[in-house]
Amino acid sequence: MKKIPLETILSTAKGLLRDGIETNRKKITFPVTIQGQPFYSPDGGNKEIEGEMWTMYTVDGKQWLIKIGEEVYNLGIYPNVYSGG
């Protein structure tokens, strides 16, 4: 299995946040493939079965972060993603 590039992981995470995902949890675990797409999409465009699972998180409910190796990356501020109390 090929190692997924850092930029692909970051762009996939930002894409999920930007595209209107909503959760009541402070952690989101999501799959990343080499192409940076979900493992399977119903439109038939991607049926890739290899990838890695990554977890992004928020402390304040607005700013989202992801830890890759020893480094923490700021994904940006997305105040409408976390809907918990």
N, C-alpha and C positions, 0 to 999 in steps of 0.2 A: 504494500500500500504506500502511495506517495504521501509525503508530508504536505499538508495544506499550508500555503503561504500566509503569513501574518496579515497582509493587506486583504486577502480573501475573507479571513475570519472577521476582521474589523468591518469590511464593507457589508458582509451578510448581516452582522448584528445591527449596524446602522440602518440597513434596509428594512429589517423587521420593525425597528422602532419608528422609522419614518412612515412606514406603510399602514400605520394605525392599529398595531397590536395593542390589546388592552388586557391587564391582569390585576388580580387583587393580591398578588404575591410580589415580594421584593427581589425574587430571583426568576430568571427565565432561562431554561436550558433548551438549546436549539441545535439542530444538525447543520453541519457545513460540509459541502462536497468540494472537490477540486474546482468545479465551475462556480461555486458560491451560490448554489441553488438548493432548495429542499431536496431530500432523498427521492421523493415521489411527488409528482404534481398530476392532478386529474386530467389536465389537458393533453397528457401523453407526451409532452415535450422532454421530460426528464424522468428516467427510470433508474438513475444511478443508485447503486446499493452500497457503495463504499463512501465513508466519510468519517467525520469526528463529531462528537458532541461537545458543546461549549456552554458555559453559563455566564450570563451577564447579571449584574445586580445593581440595586440602588440603595442608598443609605437614607436619603431625604425624600424619596418619592418623585424626584424630578430629574436629577443628574444620574446618568447610567454609566457604569464602569464594567470593565472586563479584565481579568487577570490572566495573562499569558506568560507562562514561565514565572519569573520573579517580578515581572513588570506589570504595572496596572495602567490601563489605557482608558482615557476619558472618551466615551462615545458621544457625549453631548447632553443637552438638557431637553427632555421630552416630558413635559408636565402632564400630558394626557394619557400616558401609558399605564401608570400605577393608579388603580382605582380603590385601593384598600384604605383602611382608616387608621 
